[in-house]
Amino acid sequence: MNPEVIVIGGGLVGSAVAYGLARRGLSVVVLDEGDVAYRASRGNFGLVWVQSKGFGAPEYQRWTRLSSDRWPEFASQLESETGINCGHERPGGITICLTEDELAARRKLMEQLRVESGTTPFEYKILQHEALKELLPAIGPQVVGASYTPYDGHANPLYLLRALHAALAKHQGRYIPNARVSSIRPSAGNFAVTAGGQRFSAPKIVLASGLGNKELASHVSLNVPVDPVRGQIIVTERVQPVLAMPTLTIRQTVEGTIMIGESREEAGFDDATSPTIIKRLAERAVRTFPFLKDVRVVRTWAALRVMSPDGFPIYEQSRQYPGAFVCTCHSGVTLAAVHATHYARYVAEGALPVDLQRFSSARFDVQASA
Ligand SMILES: Cc1cc2nc3c(=O)[nH]c(=O)nc-3n(C[C@H](O)[C@H](O)[C@H](O)COP(=O)(O)OP(=O)(O)OC[C@H]3O[C@@H](n4cnc5c(N)ncnc54)[C@H](O)[C@@H]3O)c2cc1C
């Protein structure tokens, strides 16, 4: 049976949208390439983060905030439907500053977010060392201060992905692995999709294949100029609860491990770790929380972010081939809640709202100079 919607890509973005569509009663098939693909969803840091999102783009700040506000309900809905706890917590979040210059720059950025938030209140605090020590007693003497907002949190991204897949199945959605989409042929009101030697067709498709979107977009006259940005992460052995809230680069998981991350590197499609970067991450982590020097590292890895030229999501419906949508972003954990609720609803209804126009790829069109 042909579904009402084909979602291409079964990472956090595609799975969230597919789950949201299936929950609304639509028949959905997810076509996913498989383990050979680049998969940011299996290698990320797990923050549900607001305080560094949307500088100069208040629409992105609002969208991120909406998702963070929706996350508690989203997580408990997933748990009640699947029994899987994604480990979501929202205790607020911290961005650590190790120098006065870093703290001054941080203050400026937070004030910019507050001003740009317009009528949506945006609360933040700049904490000096002593005040921060009350929230995070483990900080070292080299920490000058930090920014804090109550909107930030974190989750276990692997449990999230597992929960989304389980919830999709529960709502009769089908996930098909080893199904790399090689062609999409649009015709009147229909898309014929070839994947892993099989053929599928549906009146709607959602491109949610991460870095794969760049190539697939051209099949339906969309422009999705995403490129990889590498990030490296260190994970330690489990320790007693010591960090009551996540920081931008160091967090304690519900299981007790400490995650230290994450770099931002232009390294093409090279997803290997490098000792120089890992050393730099570890050194800063020990300056921030000196107890870490006695904690054993159990794993390091690298993964590739799905990054647009300005770092904001790309949401669009093809003008030439209505029914073909793209959904891509570099904060798939943070935005999972709005992808499963709002974005899925827009796809079901067949139109993206004016609010999301800011995220169309038209912003990358180069104006010819006079
Ligand atoms: C180091 C690092 C840290 C990060 N930290 C955070 C964080 O703290 N918080 C946060 O919100 N986000 C974070 N992110 C970003 C987050 O991981 C991504 O935004 C999210 O995983 C993107 O999900 P996706 O589904 O778009 O892409 P992916 O996870 O890459 O999935 C794409 C899927 O599409 C499939 N695919 C590709 N091509 C095809 C094709 N032709 N046919 C069929 N299927 C195809 C692949 O098999 C894959 O499963 C981080 C990313 C990295 C790399």
The ligand as a Tripos MOL2 file, in Angstrom:
@<TRIPOS>MOLECULE
LIG
   53    58     1     0     0
SMALL
NO_CHARGES

@<TRIPOS>ATOM
      1 C1         29.0840   16.6650   17.5680 C.3       1 LIG1
      2 C2         27.6540   17.1040   17.4570 C.ar      1 LIG1
      3 C3         27.0150   17.6240   18.5560 C.ar      1 LIG1
      4 C4         25.6880   18.0340   18.4750 C.ar      1 LIG1
      5 N1         25.0610   18.4790   19.5970 N.ar      1 LIG1
      6 C5         23.7610   18.8000   19.5400 C.ar      1 LIG1
      7 C6         23.0860   19.2060   20.7180 C.ar      1 LIG1
      8 O1         23.6600   19.2410   21.8030 O.2       1 LIG1
      9 N2         21.7680   19.5430   20.6220 N.ar      1 LIG1
     10 C7         21.1020   19.5180   19.4240 C.ar      1 LIG1
     11 O2         19.9320   19.8890   19.3810 O.2       1 LIG1
     12 N3         21.7140   19.1180   18.3110 N.ar      1 LIG1
     13 C8         23.0170   18.7530   18.3400 C.ar      1 LIG1
     14 N4         23.6480   18.3210   17.2180 N.ar      1 LIG1
     15 C9         22.9150   18.3110   15.9590 C.3       1 LIG1
     16 C10        21.9930   17.1270   15.8080 C.3       1 LIG1
     17 O3         22.6790   15.9430   16.0530 O.3       1 LIG1
     18 C11        21.4620   17.1670   14.3710 C.3       1 LIG1
     19 O4         20.7650   18.3790   14.1620 O.3       1 LIG1
     20 C12        20.4970   16.0540   14.0910 C.3       1 LIG1
     21 O5         21.0170   14.8300   14.4820 O.3       1 LIG1
     22 C13        20.2240   16.0530   12.6060 C.3       1 LIG1
     23 O6         19.3640   14.9870   12.3680 O.3       1 LIG1
     24 P1         18.9970   14.5670   10.9050 P.3       1 LIG1
     25 O7         17.9670   13.5350   11.0280 O.co2     1 LIG1
     26 O8         18.7280   15.7760   10.0830 O.co2     1 LIG1
     27 O9         20.3680   14.0040   10.3030 O.3       1 LIG1
     28 P2         21.1090   12.6120   10.5080 P.3       1 LIG1
     29 O10        21.1360   12.1750   11.8950 O.co2     1 LIG1
     30 O11        22.4250   12.7680    9.8100 O.co2     1 LIG1
     31 O12        20.1960   11.5950    9.7450 O.3       1 LIG1
     32 C14        20.0340   11.6340    8.3600 C.3       1 LIG1
     33 C15        19.4660   10.2930    7.9820 C.3       1 LIG1
     34 O13        19.1730   10.3590    6.5870 O.3       1 LIG1
     35 C16        19.5520    9.1310    6.0020 C.3       1 LIG1
     36 N5         19.8710    9.3780    4.5960 N.ar      1 LIG1
     37 C17        20.8540   10.1650    4.0880 C.ar      1 LIG1
     38 N6         20.7840   10.1510    2.7330 N.ar      1 LIG1
     39 C18        19.7260    9.3510    2.4120 C.ar      1 LIG1
     40 C19        19.1510    8.9270    1.1790 C.ar      1 LIG1
     41 N7         19.6100    9.3180    0.0080 N.pl3     1 LIG1
     42 N8         18.0880    8.0780    1.2490 N.ar      1 LIG1
     43 C20        17.5750    7.6570    2.4330 C.ar      1 LIG1
     44 N9         18.0910    8.0440    3.6200 N.ar      1 LIG1
     45 C21        19.1500    8.8710    3.5960 C.ar      1 LIG1
     46 C22        20.7260    8.6170    6.8300 C.3       1 LIG1
     47 O14        20.7420    7.2050    6.8120 O.3       1 LIG1
     48 C23        20.4340    9.1500    8.2110 C.3       1 LIG1
     49 O15        19.7840    8.1970    9.0410 O.3       1 LIG1
     50 C24        24.9900   17.9190   17.2520 C.ar      1 LIG1
     51 C25        25.6250   17.3610   16.1460 C.ar      1 LIG1
     52 C26        26.9330   16.9500   16.2370 C.ar      1 LIG1
     53 C27        27.5790   16.3430   15.0390 C.3       1 LIG1
@<TRIPOS>BOND
     1     1     2 1
     2     2     3 ar
     3     2    52 ar
     4     3     4 ar
     5     4     5 ar
     6     4    50 ar
     7     5     6 ar
     8     6     7 ar
     9     6    13 1
    10     7     8 2
    11     7     9 ar
    12     9    10 ar
    13    10    11 2
    14    10    12 ar
    15    12    13 ar
    16    13    14 ar
    17    14    15 1
    18    14    50 ar
    19    15    16 1
    20    16    17 1
    21    16    18 1
    22    18    19 1
    23    18    20 1
    24    20    21 1
    25    20    22 1
    26    22    23 1
    27    23    24 1
    28    24    25 2
    29    24    26 1
    30    24    27 1
    31    27    28 1
    32    28    29 2
    33    28    30 1
    34    28    31 1
    35    31    32 1
    36    32    33 1
    37    33    34 1
    38    33    48 1
    39    34    35 1
    40    35    36 1
    41    35    46 1
    42    36    37 ar
    43    36    45 ar
    44    37    38 ar
    45    38    39 ar
    46    39    40 ar
    47    39    45 ar
    48    40    41 1
    49    40    42 ar
    50    42    43 ar
    51    43    44 ar
    52    44    45 ar
    53    46    47 1
    54    46    48 1
    55    48    49 1
    56    50    51 ar
    57    51    52 ar
    58    52    53 1
@<TRIPOS>SUBSTRUCTURE
     1 LIG1         1 GROUP 0 **** ****
